[in-house]
Amino acid sequence: MLQLQGVCAGYGASRVLHELTLDLRESETLVVMGRNGVGKTTLVETIMGLTQHHAGRILLRGKPVERLQAHERNRAGIAWVPQEREVFPSLTVEENLLVVARGGEWTLERVYGLFPRLRERRSNYGDQLSGGEQQMLALGRALMTNPQVLLLDEPVEGLAPLVVQEMLAAIDRMRGSGRMSILLVEQKYEQALAHSERCVVIDHGAVVHEGASRDMLADEALVERLLGLSH
Ligand SMILES: Nc1ncnc2c1ncn2[C@@H]1O[C@H](COP(=O)(O)OP(=O)(O)OP(=O)(O)O)[C@@H](O)[C@H]1O
């Protein structure tokens, strides 16, 4: 669905990604892990076209997109939910969703079905929402564009434990429906691995491990070596 081949990218002259290669398959959820500052957010921003692209190819269904502007990539089928929840504060929940709507299987009703809380808050303005509701709205907005590829950058960061469970359950329901591919950046590796099919680990801007999430979850020594986390 989405392939990165030897991608070098960064900010201005500084390179953060070094010949990064990865493959996001159709309908799968791929989790991207790594220590702080290794380039996970830079990877997502590079896929969206928000960094300096130095070399390599980014292919969406085999077609190169690395020369496209961010809005063109979005139109081509890549949606992004950034770490900062981007919702319009002066629009209602419903207006926030409808303003980005593009035809497809994700409709207002389906998004409300995924997040009943958004239906309850449909007439509230973006700046009247809690952090968790804003994150649901940010995700709902991305779905309303009916993407082929959804990029989620630490979607449960900073949320209360109950809201984290609600978000993860919603992500699982999303995974179970349709053919969308999801690239999920997540620090909390146990959660991330439990909610994905495959994982990659990034270090110094390159992929240093790729495999089944299930296998990684079962291999404490590997987790310790790659992520430096002890139980
Ligand atoms: N806007 C920017 N301008 C310049 N350098 C940046 C910018 N954003 C990130 N960097 C640098 O790029 C490198 C990778 O950062 P990035 O945010 O991609 O890492 P990360 O793996 O997502 O980290 P974290 O887990 O802390 O979110 C860091 O050295 C960081 O200082």
The ligand as a MOL file (V3000), in Angstrom:
LIG
                    3D

  0  0  0     0  0            999 V3000
M  V30 BEGIN CTAB
M  V30 COUNTS 31 33 0 0 0
M  V30 BEGIN ATOM
M  V30 1 N 10.9940 20.8270 13.4310 0
M  V30 2 C 12.2380 20.3430 13.6290 0
M  V30 3 N 13.3130 21.0710 13.2310 0
M  V30 4 C 14.5630 20.5750 13.4100 0
M  V30 5 N 14.8410 19.3910 13.9800 0
M  V30 6 C 13.8240 18.6500 14.3930 0
M  V30 7 C 12.4680 19.0870 14.2430 0
M  V30 8 N 11.6570 18.1190 14.7560 0
M  V30 9 C 12.4830 17.1460 15.2010 0
M  V30 10 N 13.7810 17.4550 14.9860 0
M  V30 11 C 14.9360 16.6140 15.3260 0
M  V30 12 O 14.8220 15.3920 14.6360 0
M  V30 13 C 15.2390 14.2980 15.4590 0
M  V30 14 C 14.1510 13.2530 15.5150 0
M  V30 15 O 12.9990 13.7760 16.1780 0
M  V30 16 P 11.5890 13.0870 16.1450 0
M  V30 17 O 10.6250 14.0150 16.8050 0
M  V30 18 O 11.2990 12.6170 14.7790 0
M  V30 19 O 11.8450 11.8180 17.0650 0
M  V30 20 P 10.7980 10.8510 17.7410 0
M  V30 21 O 11.3650 9.4950 17.5810 0
M  V30 22 O 9.4390 11.1040 17.2310 0
M  V30 23 O 10.8990 11.2960 19.2630 0
M  V30 24 P 9.8150 11.2450 20.4270 0
M  V30 25 O 9.6610 9.8220 20.7560 0
M  V30 26 O 10.4890 12.0200 21.5000 0
M  V30 27 O 8.5590 11.9040 19.9160 0
M  V30 28 C 15.6010 14.8900 16.8140 0
M  V30 29 O 16.9950 15.0250 16.8720 0
M  V30 30 C 14.9340 16.2380 16.7940 0
M  V30 31 O 15.6810 17.1660 17.5490 0
M  V30 END ATOM
M  V30 BEGIN BOND
M  V30 1 1 1 2
M  V30 2 1 2 3
M  V30 3 2 2 7
M  V30 4 2 3 4
M  V30 5 1 4 5
M  V30 6 2 5 6
M  V30 7 1 6 7
M  V30 8 1 6 10
M  V30 9 1 7 8
M  V30 10 2 8 9
M  V30 11 1 9 10
M  V30 12 1 10 11
M  V30 13 1 11 12
M  V30 14 1 11 30
M  V30 15 1 12 13
M  V30 16 1 13 14
M  V30 17 1 13 28
M  V30 18 1 14 15
M  V30 19 1 15 16
M  V30 20 2 16 17
M  V30 21 1 16 18
M  V30 22 1 16 19
M  V30 23 1 19 20
M  V30 24 2 20 21
M  V30 25 1 20 22
M  V30 26 1 20 23
M  V30 27 1 23 24
M  V30 28 2 24 25
M  V30 29 1 24 26
M  V30 30 1 24 27
M  V30 31 1 28 29
M  V30 32 1 28 30
M  V30 33 1 30 31
M  V30 END BOND
M  V30 END CTAB
M  END
